Amino acid sequence: MPESKPARTSRLLRLGYVLEGITLGWNVIGIAVLAIAAIAARSVALGGFGLDSLIEIGASAVVIWELSGSGEARQRRALRAIGMAFALLAAYLAAQSTYVLVIGYRPHHSVLGIVWTAATAAVMFGLAVGKARVGRTLDNPVLRTEGRVTAVDAFLASAVLAGLALNAGLGWWWADPLAGYVILFYGLREASMLLQHR
């Protein structure tokens, strides 16, 4: 028996909630893991990625509100708040990464950071594909957009992973703050788009 349109929509909405719930849970755990790893290694990139995870929690919350039928005015306010958070993240990373490069500070190796960012990249790529498919099928632009944010999160994890691996494997200490600049660029781009949202 073919699935009715309301039943299919309801099933896809539930799947959207599940995908956002996994994203939310992963990032909540990630904040704790990244804080431990960043402090132990004194890594700018891990610290910045941890702050990015905090912002991603807010983005997931916005999508969950939108899927539950929240008002547009509330959504606009939430998106602008996330945009301000990205702007603050960018300002922090600009100052910290530049300071670390200028003084030549060498972060320690971080096995925990390498393992977590590698796992995060894989999980976020998978979630991004799922959100894109569900958002496209539901014709939900908010879920599709957040899917792109999740994909960027996976790319950021890959950039941080590369910086950590280059520091650990080749002693390229400057790769860590350079990975911080990657997150800085992303933060500025997201802040610009979200703060212009009307």
Legacy VTK file of the C-alpha trace (Angstrom):
# vtk DataFile Version 3.0
C-alpha trace
ASCII
DATASET POLYDATA
POINTS 198 float
0.000 0.000 0.000
1.545 3.340 -1.060
2.338 5.839 1.670
0.008 8.837 1.821
1.489 12.313 1.432
0.681 13.401 5.053
2.197 10.162 6.394
5.315 10.650 4.258
5.658 14.272 5.372
5.259 13.235 9.009
7.880 10.498 8.616
10.336 12.912 6.963
9.778 15.523 9.677
10.579 12.879 12.294
13.729 12.006 10.361
14.637 15.710 10.259
14.272 15.874 14.051
16.446 12.771 14.434
19.196 14.216 12.201
19.176 17.498 14.140
19.093 15.611 17.450
22.202 13.634 16.474
23.928 16.859 15.391
22.980 18.524 18.663
24.129 15.582 20.803
27.417 15.216 18.936
28.232 18.904 19.347
27.327 18.900 23.063
29.753 16.019 23.642
32.235 17.724 21.315
32.400 20.867 23.431
33.626 18.850 26.420
36.055 16.731 24.365
37.459 19.738 22.514
37.830 21.791 25.699
39.903 19.020 27.287
41.996 18.540 24.126
42.475 22.282 23.510
43.603 22.997 27.083
45.955 19.993 27.165
47.555 20.844 23.794
47.126 24.631 24.066
45.722 24.513 20.552
44.100 27.582 18.977
42.451 25.461 16.283
40.885 23.028 18.769
39.662 25.894 20.935
38.134 27.635 17.943
36.524 24.438 16.729
35.050 23.933 20.200
33.515 27.423 20.054
32.207 26.613 16.576
30.541 23.496 18.025
28.779 25.711 20.561
27.464 27.900 17.743
26.364 24.826 15.770
24.226 23.825 18.764
22.376 27.114 18.354
21.931 26.496 14.615
20.439 23.047 15.277
18.088 24.546 17.856
16.895 27.087 15.263
16.088 24.288 12.804
14.239 22.279 15.464
12.142 25.379 16.255
11.456 25.882 12.547
10.417 22.249 12.025
7.978 22.579 14.911
6.287 25.524 13.199
7.836 28.429 15.088
7.149 31.963 13.896
9.363 33.705 11.341
10.119 36.662 13.633
11.536 34.315 16.282
13.580 32.522 13.621
15.021 35.817 12.333
16.047 36.859 15.861
17.682 33.484 16.479
19.575 33.597 13.172
20.858 37.089 13.948
21.982 35.951 17.413
23.905 33.088 15.805
25.412 35.590 13.359
26.667 37.722 16.266
28.157 34.617 17.873
30.029 33.842 14.645
31.331 37.437 14.535
32.649 37.119 18.106
34.243 33.757 17.233
35.991 35.374 14.244
37.287 38.249 16.387
38.652 35.826 18.999
40.385 33.647 16.392
41.857 36.652 14.545
43.492 37.897 17.751
44.541 34.508 19.131
45.875 32.984 15.875
47.841 36.143 15.058
49.278 36.299 18.578
50.369 32.644 18.437
52.022 33.122 15.025
53.820 36.321 16.076
55.289 34.905 19.285
55.987 31.506 17.651
54.153 29.503 20.309
54.272 25.765 19.629
51.174 23.782 20.657
51.577 20.235 21.958
50.456 17.180 20.029
46.866 16.067 20.630
45.931 12.440 19.930
42.488 13.103 21.413
42.037 16.103 19.110
43.087 14.095 16.053
40.720 11.207 16.856
37.778 13.506 17.636
38.142 15.759 14.588
38.509 12.728 12.286
35.328 11.189 13.731
33.526 14.550 13.556
34.405 14.986 9.884
32.950 11.552 9.032
29.781 11.990 11.136
29.069 15.522 9.883
29.511 14.563 6.221
26.964 11.772 6.737
24.511 14.074 8.536
24.904 16.753 5.855
23.911 14.276 3.120
20.889 13.151 5.148
19.726 16.721 5.838
20.129 17.700 2.187
17.987 14.764 1.049
15.265 15.240 3.659
15.222 19.021 3.173
14.974 18.627 -0.593
12.151 16.064 -0.333
10.251 18.215 2.192
11.044 21.353 0.174
12.305 22.872 3.433
14.929 25.590 2.758
15.907 25.923 6.436
16.797 22.240 6.754
18.660 22.336 3.425
20.613 25.418 4.546
21.499 23.855 7.890
22.624 20.777 5.956
25.121 23.017 4.152
26.266 24.402 7.524
26.791 20.802 8.690
28.832 20.092 5.540
30.997 23.137 6.245
31.420 21.861 9.813
32.787 18.633 8.335
35.230 20.606 6.176
36.300 22.643 9.220
36.916 19.422 11.159
39.053 18.237 8.234
41.042 21.501 8.254
41.656 21.284 12.003
42.587 17.607 11.613
45.131 18.541 8.926
46.658 21.208 11.199
46.909 18.794 14.127
48.357 16.019 11.972
50.965 18.319 10.398
51.992 19.552 13.845
52.201 16.007 15.241
53.802 14.348 12.224
56.109 17.021 10.817
56.444 19.484 13.681
54.752 22.224 11.638
53.540 24.167 14.696
52.238 27.032 12.535
49.665 24.678 10.932
47.578 24.911 14.127
46.999 28.701 14.061
46.562 28.520 10.272
43.705 26.070 10.854
42.335 28.714 13.232
42.333 31.170 10.314
40.236 28.696 8.276
37.597 28.777 11.025
37.982 32.579 11.181
37.188 32.880 7.461
34.153 30.635 7.858
32.954 32.569 10.906
33.139 35.893 9.052
31.254 34.471 6.075
28.491 33.007 8.245
28.241 36.180 10.348
27.887 38.285 7.205
25.125 36.095 5.763
23.180 35.706 9.012
23.396 39.357 10.095
22.048 40.431 6.684
19.109 38.013 7.070
15.769 39.791 7.060
LINES 1 199
198 0 1 2 3 4 5 6 7 8 9 10 11 12 13 14 15 16 17 18 19 20 21 22 23 24 25 26 27 28 29 30 31 32 33 34 35 36 37 38 39 40 41 42 43 44 45 46 47 48 49 50 51 52 53 54 55 56 57 58 59 60 61 62 63 64 65 66 67 68 69 70 71 72 73 74 75 76 77 78 79 80 81 82 83 84 85 86 87 88 89 90 91 92 93 94 95 96 97 98 99 100 101 102 103 104 105 106 107 108 109 110 111 112 113 114 115 116 117 118 119 120 121 122 123 124 125 126 127 128 129 130 131 132 133 134 135 136 137 138 139 140 141 142 143 144 145 146 147 148 149 150 151 152 153 154 155 156 157 158 159 160 161 162 163 164 165 166 167 168 169 170 171 172 173 174 175 176 177 178 179 180 181 182 183 184 185 186 187 188 189 190 191 192 193 194 195 196 197
